[in-house]
Amino acid sequence: MPTSLSVVVPCYRSQEMLPELHRRLTTALTPLTDWFEIVLVEDCGGDNTWDVIQALAAKDSRVRGIKLSRNYGQHNALLCGIRAARGNVIVTIDDDLQNPPEEIHKLLSRLEEGFDVVYGSPAKETHGFFRDMASRVTKLALQGAMGVESASKVSAFRIFHTRLRAAFENYRSPSVNIDVLLTWGTTRFSSVFVRQDDRLVGDSGYSLKKLINHAINMMTGFSVLPLQIASMLGLFFGSLGLLVLSYVVGRYLIFGSTVPGFTFLASIIAIFSGVQLFAMGIFGEYLARMHFRSMERPPYTTLAETAPIAATILQPESTHAG
């Protein structure tokens, strides 16, 4: 089956970068396939990004634009674009040109070796300290589902077969992580080293608050690691309490007196109380996730789309490139 490519780009305050991204994408994709589309999902950044998308769609029939009703976040915007994609292979790429479109051919070549998902792993990270720390936390949570080696290579620059989205077609939780959802459909992951460029225009849309929220959502929404940590802490401090009790009882039996000192007892009580509150906080976080999922809030809602293209569309099930 001929390869048809859908490139999904979550767009957030990227009005200055989109024309150059479009130019480089079309140049890079033209020799790779007979048919491709560029799906630009505007995540309500508050600037003129949607106007730029509409202008690109009016000029190039291969560009499709989707505007979300409010800011949902990068992975929610990706899910929207992935569900709208019509090629049999999907590429996701950031809008800041740190992922060079010219490297897509490397991901496609590795995908054709028999893998289902291939990540473009940067040979050298160019993000800041907080971005790197949040990335490490999310990769730690991914290790249980993907394996240590695969999780360490995860990036926003990825390529995968469109058929994998059938595994999460009914997913409706507001907490979305594309990498976890992909593990629901396959275990055949791979990666290739790609170049990562510096961001030329503007600043990253990931503030420290968003990075923390993303890490928490990842840890509590798709992993039981926090519950395991709470269990291990409870076991550790429970054992510590037994040791303290043994010491107190032993001293009383041997010397006929208890351990003096209110400070010692108060500190032990404070330690155990803190661990209990920490564990209760983790349980509460999971209960909150269950509550939000029971409300069946959608992961995204769309506000507008660009006019449908007039060119022949190659469906994922088709065997002819048009």
C-alpha positions as CSV (number, residue, x, y, z in Angstrom):
1,M,0.0,0.0,0.0
2,P,1.5,3.4,-1.0
3,T,2.3,5.6,2.0
4,S,0.1,8.6,2.5
5,L,1.2,11.0,5.2
6,S,-0.8,13.1,7.6
7,V,1.4,15.6,9.6
8,V,-0.4,16.8,12.7
9,V,0.9,20.0,14.3
10,P,-0.5,21.4,17.5
11,C,-0.3,25.2,17.2
12,Y,-0.1,27.6,20.1
13,R,0.9,31.2,19.5
14,S,2.8,30.2,16.4
15,Q,1.7,32.8,13.9
16,E,5.2,33.9,13.1
17,M,6.5,30.3,12.6
18,L,3.7,28.7,10.6
19,P,4.6,30.0,7.1
20,E,8.2,28.8,7.4
21,L,7.0,25.5,8.9
22,H,4.6,25.0,6.0
23,R,7.3,25.8,3.4
24,R,9.7,23.3,4.9
25,L,7.1,20.6,5.4
26,T,5.9,20.7,1.8
27,T,9.5,20.7,0.6
28,A,10.4,17.7,2.8
29,L,7.3,15.7,2.2
30,T,7.0,16.0,-1.6
31,P,9.8,13.5,-2.4
32,L,8.5,11.1,0.2
33,T,5.0,10.4,-0.9
34,D,2.4,11.0,-3.6
35,W,-0.1,12.3,-1.1
36,F,0.1,14.2,2.1
37,E,-1.8,16.6,4.3
38,I,-0.8,19.0,7.0
39,V,-3.3,19.2,9.9
40,L,-2.9,22.4,11.9
41,V,-4.8,22.3,15.2
42,E,-5.0,25.8,16.8
43,D,-5.1,25.5,20.6
44,C,-6.5,29.0,21.4
45,G,-3.3,30.8,22.1
46,G,-4.9,34.2,21.8
47,D,-2.9,35.5,18.9
48,N,-3.5,35.5,15.1
49,T,-2.5,31.9,14.5
50,W,-5.9,30.9,13.3
51,D,-5.9,33.7,10.7
52,V,-2.5,32.4,9.4
53,I,-3.9,28.8,9.3
54,Q,-6.9,30.0,7.2
55,A,-4.6,31.8,4.8
56,L,-2.4,28.8,4.4
57,A,-5.4,26.5,3.8
58,A,-6.8,28.9,1.2
59,K,-3.5,28.9,-0.6
60,D,-2.7,25.2,-0.3
61,S,-5.4,22.5,-0.5
62,R,-3.1,20.1,1.4
63,V,-3.5,22.2,4.6
64,R,-6.4,21.6,7.0
65,G,-7.1,23.8,10.0
66,I,-9.0,22.9,13.1
67,K,-9.7,25.5,15.8
68,L,-10.4,24.3,19.4
69,S,-13.0,26.1,21.4
70,R,-10.5,26.8,24.2
71,N,-7.0,25.9,25.3
72,Y,-6.9,22.2,26.1
73,G,-3.2,21.5,25.9
74,Q,-0.7,20.0,23.5
75,H,-1.7,16.3,23.8
76,N,-5.4,17.1,23.6
77,A,-4.8,19.1,20.4
78,L,-2.7,16.2,19.1
79,L,-5.6,13.7,19.8
80,C,-8.0,16.0,17.8
81,G,-5.6,16.1,14.9
82,I,-4.9,12.4,15.0
83,R,-8.6,11.5,14.9
84,A,-9.0,13.9,11.9
85,A,-6.0,12.5,9.9
86,R,-6.7,10.7,6.7
87,G,-3.3,9.3,5.7
88,N,-2.3,5.8,6.6
89,V,0.8,7.1,8.4
90,I,0.7,10.0,10.9
91,V,3.6,12.3,11.8
92,T,3.4,14.6,14.8
93,I,5.7,17.5,15.0
94,D,5.9,20.7,17.1
95,D,5.2,24.1,15.7
96,D,8.4,25.8,16.8
97,L,10.7,24.2,14.2
98,Q,12.9,22.6,16.8
99,N,12.0,19.3,15.1
100,P,13.4,19.8,11.6
101,P,10.9,18.6,8.9
102,E,13.9,17.5,6.9
103,E,14.4,14.6,9.4
104,I,11.0,13.0,8.7
105,H,12.5,10.6,6.2
106,K,14.6,9.0,8.9
107,L,11.5,8.2,10.9
108,L,9.7,6.9,7.9
109,S,12.6,4.6,6.9
110,R,12.7,3.1,10.4
111,L,8.9,2.7,10.4
112,E,9.1,0.7,7.2
113,E,11.5,-1.8,8.9
114,G,8.4,-3.2,10.7
115,F,7.9,-1.0,13.7
116,D,4.6,0.6,14.6
117,V,5.8,3.7,16.3
118,V,9.1,5.5,15.8
119,Y,10.3,8.5,17.8
120,G,12.8,11.2,16.7
121,S,15.0,11.4,19.7
122,P,17.3,14.5,19.8
123,A,21.0,13.7,19.9
124,K,21.3,16.8,22.2
125,E,18.5,18.4,24.3
126,T,18.0,22.1,23.9
127,H,15.3,22.6,26.5
128,G,15.7,24.3,29.9
129,F,16.2,22.7,33.3
130,F,12.6,22.6,34.3
131,R,11.5,21.3,30.9
132,D,14.1,18.5,31.2
133,M,13.0,17.6,34.7
134,A,9.4,17.3,33.7
135,S,10.3,15.2,30.8
136,R,12.3,12.8,33.0
137,V,9.3,12.5,35.4
138,T,6.9,11.6,32.5
139,K,9.4,9.2,31.0
140,L,9.7,7.5,34.4
141,A,5.9,6.9,34.4
142,L,6.0,5.6,30.9
143,Q,8.6,3.0,31.7
144,G,6.1,0.5,33.1
145,A,4.1,0.5,29.8
146,M,6.8,0.9,27.3
147,G,10.0,-0.4,28.9
148,V,13.0,1.6,30.1
149,E,14.7,1.9,26.7
150,S,11.6,2.9,24.7
151,A,10.5,5.4,27.3
152,S,13.8,7.1,27.4
153,K,13.5,7.9,23.7
154,V,10.0,9.4,23.8
155,S,9.6,12.8,22.1
156,A,7.0,15.0,20.5
157,F,8.5,14.1,17.1
158,R,7.0,10.8,16.3
159,I,5.6,8.7,13.4
160,F,3.1,5.8,13.6
161,H,0.5,3.8,11.6
162,T,-2.9,5.4,11.6
163,R,-4.5,2.0,12.4
164,L,-3.2,2.3,16.0
165,R,-5.8,4.9,16.8
166,A,-8.4,2.2,16.8
167,A,-7.1,1.2,20.3
168,F,-8.2,4.6,21.8
169,E,-11.0,5.7,19.5
170,N,-13.5,5.7,22.4
171,Y,-11.1,7.4,24.9
172,R,-12.9,10.5,26.3
173,S,-10.9,11.5,29.5
174,P,-9.8,15.1,29.6
175,S,-6.3,13.9,30.7
176,V,-4.5,12.9,27.5
177,N,-1.1,11.5,26.8
178,I,-0.5,10.3,23.3
179,D,2.5,8.1,24.1
180,V,0.5,6.1,26.7
181,L,-2.5,5.8,24.3
182,L,-0.1,4.4,21.7
183,T,1.0,1.6,24.1
184,W,-2.6,0.4,24.1
185,G,-2.2,-0.6,20.4
186,T,1.3,-1.9,20.1
187,T,4.6,-2.8,21.8
188,R,6.7,-2.3,18.7
189,F,8.5,1.0,19.4
190,S,11.7,2.3,18.1
191,S,13.6,5.5,17.7
192,V,16.2,7.3,15.6
193,F,18.5,10.2,16.4
194,V,17.5,13.4,14.8
195,R,18.8,17.0,14.9
196,Q,17.1,19.4,17.2
197,D,17.4,23.1,16.4
198,D,17.1,26.1,18.7
199,R,13.8,27.9,18.9
200,L,14.1,31.0,16.7
201,V,10.9,32.9,17.5
202,G,9.1,33.4,20.8
203,D,9.2,31.3,24.0
204,S,7.9,27.9,24.8
205,G,4.2,27.7,25.8
206,Y,5.2,25.4,28.7
207,S,5.4,27.5,31.8
208,L,6.6,26.0,35.1
209,K,3.0,25.6,36.2
210,K,2.1,23.7,33.1
211,L,5.1,21.5,33.3
212,I,4.2,20.5,36.9
213,N,0.6,19.9,36.0
214,H,1.6,17.8,33.0
215,A,3.9,15.7,35.1
216,I,1.2,15.2,37.8
217,N,-1.4,14.3,35.2
218,M,1.0,11.8,33.6
219,M,1.9,10.2,37.0
220,T,-1.7,10.0,38.3
221,G,-3.7,9.6,35.1
222,F,-1.8,6.8,33.5
223,S,0.4,5.2,36.1
224,V,0.1,3.5,39.5
225,L,3.6,4.5,40.5
226,P,2.5,7.1,43.1
227,L,0.3,4.4,44.8
228,Q,3.3,2.1,44.8
229,I,5.5,4.9,46.3
230,A,2.8,5.5,49.0
231,S,2.8,1.8,49.8
232,M,6.6,1.6,50.1
233,L,6.6,4.7,52.3
234,G,4.0,3.1,54.5
235,L,6.0,-0.1,54.7
236,F,9.2,1.8,55.5
237,F,7.8,4.0,58.2
238,G,5.7,1.2,59.7
239,S,8.9,-0.8,60.0
240,L,10.6,2.2,61.5
241,G,7.8,2.5,64.0
242,L,8.2,-1.1,65.1
243,L,11.9,-0.5,65.6
244,V,11.2,2.5,67.8
245,L,8.6,0.5,69.8
246,S,11.1,-2.3,70.2
247,Y,13.7,0.1,71.5
248,V,11.3,1.7,74.0
249,V,10.0,-1.6,75.3
250,G,13.5,-3.1,75.5
251,R,14.9,-0.1,77.4
252,Y,12.0,-0.3,79.8
253,L,12.6,-4.1,80.4
254,I,16.3,-3.7,80.8
255,F,16.6,-0.4,82.7
256,G,13.1,0.0,84.1
257,S,12.5,3.4,82.5
258,T,11.2,4.8,79.3
259,V,13.0,7.1,76.9
260,P,12.7,10.7,78.2
261,G,12.1,13.6,76.0
262,F,9.0,15.1,74.4
263,T,10.9,16.2,71.4
264,F,11.7,12.7,70.3
265,L,8.1,11.6,70.6
266,A,6.8,14.7,68.9
267,S,9.2,14.2,65.9
268,I,8.1,10.6,65.5
269,I,4.4,11.5,65.6
270,A,5.1,14.3,63.0
271,I,6.9,11.9,60.7
272,F,4.0,9.4,60.8
273,S,1.4,12.1,60.4
274,G,3.2,13.5,57.4
275,V,3.4,10.1,55.7
276,Q,-0.3,9.5,56.3
277,L,-1.3,12.9,54.9
278,F,1.0,12.3,51.9
279,A,-0.6,8.9,51.2
280,M,-4.1,10.4,51.6
281,G,-3.2,13.1,49.2
282,I,-2.2,10.5,46.6
283,F,-5.4,8.6,47.1
284,G,-7.4,11.8,46.8
285,E,-5.7,12.7,43.5
286,Y,-6.7,9.3,42.1
287,L,-10.3,9.8,43.4
288,A,-10.4,13.2,41.7
289,R,-9.3,11.5,38.4
290,M,-12.1,9.0,38.7
291,H,-14.5,11.8,39.4
292,F,-13.5,13.8,36.4
293,R,-13.7,10.7,34.2
294,S,-17.1,9.8,35.5
295,M,-18.3,13.3,34.3
296,E,-17.3,12.2,30.7
297,R,-15.8,15.6,29.9
298,P,-14.5,15.5,26.3
299,P,-10.8,15.8,25.8
300,Y,-11.5,18.6,23.3
301,T,-14.2,20.4,21.4
302,T,-13.8,22.1,18.0
303,L,-14.9,25.6,17.2
304,A,-14.2,25.9,13.5
305,E,-12.5,24.1,10.6
306,T,-11.1,25.3,7.3
307,A,-13.1,24.5,4.2
308,P,-12.7,20.9,3.0
309,I,-10.1,20.4,0.3
310,A,-11.2,19.7,-3.2
311,A,-8.4,17.4,-4.1
312,T,-8.7,13.6,-4.1
313,I,-8.1,12.1,-0.7
314,L,-6.3,8.9,-0.1
315,Q,-8.0,7.1,2.7
316,P,-6.0,4.8,5.0
317,E,-7.7,1.8,3.5
318,S,-7.0,2.8,-0.1
319,T,-4.4,1.3,-2.3
320,H,-4.0,4.2,-4.7
321,A,-2.3,7.5,-4.2
322,G,-4.1,10.4,-5.7
